[in-house]
Amino acid sequence: MSGHSKWHNIQARKGKADAARGKIFTKLGRELLVAVKEGGPDPAGNSKLRDVISKCKAANMPNDTINNAIKKASGEGSSANYEEITYEGYGPNGVAIIVEASTDNKNRTAAEVRHAFDKSGGNLGTTGCVSYMFSKKGVIVIEREACALDEEELMMIALDAGAEDFDSSDEVYEITTAPSDFSQVSEKLQEAGIQFLEASVQMVPSTTVALEGASAEKMEKMIERLEDLDDVMNVYHNWEE
């Protein structure tokens, strides 16, 4: 399973996430709103909402904030109407990129995403141009040092709950699931008192591309530009960071 290098230097990544927490919570609030609008406010009958709640908890969003966002989204006064759109394209050296957005103005979002690609030396492609290189998977990342269970205990809980794969590195454990099994696996781990660094259903690349020097710097800047856009919810790529 790819992705270990993404979690190199946990503390630096935590610091970056803390600095951007306000913006992260705003985007997660929009994801909650979309999920409630599509399937209702009850997580028991809305698998998409369950998955977004797991993602919110992994980002340390307070339960009160999550509950308030769900109530607001399901209230009569909630008139916000967002549409989910996926963009595909290429970064430096042909790195494959998928951008998931949620917008109330498709023309604005398309222009902003295209500008971010162009400014970073990439180019926006057509639907399907890179998605075949990815598979949708549930991904749960757990910091090794913060986990009270040893590796074998954690692996057994995950696999018994329905996980497809369990992998480990010096800093993290990574668990992958089928999208349909993500909720039950994350819930079982939470019941065991496990906290997540990351937990979401996402697009996982089948192969990766290594970049060095200026190309790597361009790619990092491109991801930052895309993630800074208010309408962009998720950015996936096959760059081996």
Solvent accessible surface area in square Angstrom, and as a share of the most:
residue,aa,sasa,rsa
1,M,74,0.33
2,S,41,0.27
3,G,29,0.28
4,H,60,0.27
5,S,46,0.30
6,K,70,0.30
7,W,29,0.10
8,H,134,0.60
9,N,76,0.39
10,I,7,0.04
11,Q,120,0.53
12,A,58,0.45
13,R,79,0.29
14,K,75,0.32
15,G,40,0.39
16,K,120,0.51
17,A,40,0.31
18,D,80,0.41
19,A,94,0.73
20,A,44,0.34
21,R,62,0.23
22,G,53,0.51
23,K,78,0.33
24,I,56,0.28
25,F,45,0.19
26,T,94,0.55
27,K,24,0.10
28,L,6,0.03
29,G,21,0.21
30,R,42,0.15
31,E,26,0.11
32,L,0,0.00
33,L,26,0.13
34,V,7,0.04
35,A,0,0.00
36,V,7,0.04
37,K,96,0.41
38,E,112,0.50
39,G,42,0.41
40,G,24,0.23
41,P,69,0.43
42,D,84,0.43
43,P,45,0.28
44,A,83,0.65
45,G,68,0.66
46,N,8,0.04
47,S,64,0.41
48,K,67,0.29
49,L,0,0.00
50,R,66,0.24
51,D,27,0.14
52,V,10,0.06
53,I,24,0.12
54,S,9,0.06
55,K,42,0.18
56,C,0,0.00
57,K,89,0.38
58,A,11,0.09
59,A,25,0.20
60,N,103,0.53
61,M,8,0.04
62,P,69,0.43
63,N,93,0.48
64,D,105,0.54
65,T,55,0.32
66,I,4,0.02
67,N,75,0.38
68,N,90,0.46
69,A,23,0.18
70,I,19,0.10
71,K,137,0.58
72,K,154,0.65
73,A,4,0.03
74,S,56,0.36
75,G,33,0.32
76,E,186,0.83
77,G,77,0.74
78,S,22,0.14
79,S,105,0.67
80,A,39,0.31
81,N,125,0.64
82,Y,55,0.21
83,E,85,0.38
84,E,91,0.41
85,I,35,0.18
86,T,73,0.42
87,Y,26,0.10
88,E,10,0.05
89,G,0,0.00
90,Y,64,0.24
91,G,6,0.06
92,P,11,0.07
93,N,112,0.58
94,G,42,0.40
95,V,0,0.00
96,A,0,0.00
97,I,0,0.00
98,I,4,0.02
99,V,0,0.00
100,E,47,0.21
101,A,3,0.02
102,S,2,0.01
103,T,1,0.01
104,D,89,0.46
105,N,65,0.33
106,K,106,0.45
107,N,128,0.66
108,R,93,0.34
109,T,1,0.00
110,A,35,0.27
111,A,62,0.48
112,E,63,0.28
113,V,0,0.00
114,R,125,0.46
115,H,112,0.50
116,A,4,0.03
117,F,0,0.00
118,D,85,0.44
119,K,123,0.52
120,S,6,0.04
121,G,55,0.53
122,G,11,0.10
123,N,82,0.42
124,L,30,0.15
125,G,29,0.28
126,T,106,0.62
127,T,128,0.75
128,G,37,0.35
129,C,26,0.15
130,V,0,0.00
131,S,36,0.23
132,Y,159,0.61
133,M,43,0.19
134,F,14,0.06
135,S,55,0.35
136,K,111,0.47
137,K,55,0.23
138,G,0,0.00
139,V,9,0.05
140,I,0,0.00
141,V,1,0.00
142,I,2,0.01
143,E,19,0.08
144,R,77,0.28
145,E,162,0.73
146,A,77,0.59
147,C,20,0.12
148,A,105,0.82
149,L,43,0.21
150,D,80,0.41
151,E,64,0.29
152,E,118,0.53
153,E,87,0.39
154,L,0,0.00
155,M,62,0.27
156,M,93,0.41
157,I,52,0.26
158,A,0,0.00
159,L,70,0.35
160,D,114,0.59
161,A,12,0.09
162,G,28,0.26
163,A,12,0.09
164,E,93,0.41
165,D,56,0.29
166,F,25,0.10
167,D,40,0.21
168,S,34,0.22
169,S,29,0.19
170,D,134,0.69
171,E,52,0.23
172,V,0,0.00
173,Y,7,0.03
174,E,6,0.03
175,I,0,0.00
176,T,8,0.05
177,T,0,0.00
178,A,25,0.19
179,P,51,0.32
180,S,99,0.64
181,D,41,0.21
182,F,0,0.00
183,S,10,0.07
184,Q,84,0.37
185,V,0,0.00
186,S,0,0.00
187,E,75,0.34
188,K,104,0.44
189,L,0,0.00
190,Q,57,0.25
191,E,135,0.61
192,A,44,0.34
193,G,61,0.58
194,I,10,0.05
195,Q,154,0.68
196,F,21,0.09
197,L,36,0.18
198,E,30,0.13
199,A,1,0.01
200,S,10,0.06
201,V,38,0.22
202,Q,23,0.10
203,M,30,0.13
204,V,24,0.14
205,P,24,0.15
206,S,84,0.54
207,T,88,0.51
208,T,54,0.31
209,V,45,0.26
210,A,75,0.58
211,L,18,0.09
212,E,149,0.67
213,G,51,0.49
214,A,73,0.57
215,S,29,0.19
216,A,21,0.16
217,E,122,0.55
218,K,108,0.46
219,M,0,0.00
220,E,87,0.39
221,K,96,0.41
222,M,0,0.00
223,I,22,0.11
224,E,58,0.26
225,R,64,0.23
226,L,0,0.00
227,E,84,0.38
228,D,89,0.46
229,L,35,0.17
230,D,90,0.46
231,D,4,0.02
232,V,1,0.01
233,M,25,0.11
234,N,27,0.14
235,V,19,0.11
236,Y,24,0.09
237,H,33,0.15
238,N,5,0.03
239,W,27,0.09
240,E,91,0.41
241,E,70,0.31
